[in-house]
Amino acid sequence: MTEAPRVPVGSALTGWRKSSYSGGGDDQGGDSCVEIIDTHPSGIPVRDSKTPDAPALLLPAAAWSAFVGALKRNPAETAAR
């Protein structure tokens, strides 16, 4: 398996949004958020909101869609892993 290309500095990109699967408040894991950019021309950048200046992963759009689809089909199973 090859490693996904990295965006050099996640904070250099604009348009980040928190995943709809992230918790809303501190009691729901609101500090543990995944952020993505929907409009990047080369794929879907993904980063941890706790470390916005760290490198982000740049995933192919098809891989991101497959990942989100798996979460929607089996939310309890994927949460248990």
N, C-alpha and C positions, 0 to 999 in steps of 0.2 A: 504494500500500500504506500502510495506517495503522500508526502506531507502537503497540506494545503498551502498555497502561497500566502505570505504575510503582507499586510499593509504596514509599511515602515513605522508610522506613528499614527495610532487611531485618532488622536485629537486633531490631527492635521486635516481630517475630513469633516465635512459638515453634513447635516441631515440625519443624525443618529436619532433613533426612537427606541423606546423600551419595548421589549416583547410583550404581547398581550398575555403571555403565560406567566410573567413575573408577578410576584405578590404586590399588593397595593400598599400595605403598611408594614411597620416593623414586626407586628405579630404574625404577618403572613409571609415573611421572608422578603420584604420590600427592599432590603439592602442587597439582595442577591439577584441582580438583574442582568439579563442579556440584552444588548442593544444591537440593532442592525440598521443598515441603510438600504432602502428599497430601490434606489435610483442609480446606484453605481454602475457604470457602463461595463465593468469587467466581471461582475458577479455580485455576491452578497457579502459585504464586510460584516463581521460579527466580533463583538468585544464584550468584555466584562465591565459593567458600569463602575465597579469599585476601582478599576485601574484604567482610566480613560487615556492616559499617556503611554500605556504599554502597546506593543504590537497587537494588531487585530488579525483575525483569520479572514481570508478572502475565499469564500466557497463558491463553486459553480452554482448557478441558479437552480439547475436540476437537482443537485445534491441537497440544497436548502429545502426545496419543495418536497422532496422525498422524506426528509427529516421531520418537517412540520406535519406532513401527511401521516407519518407513523405516530406522532404524538396525538393527533386528533383521533386516529382509529383505536389506539390503545393507551389512553392516558394513565390508567392505574398501573399497567405493566411497565411503562417506561419510567414512571416515578419511583417504582420499587427498585430500580437498578442503581 
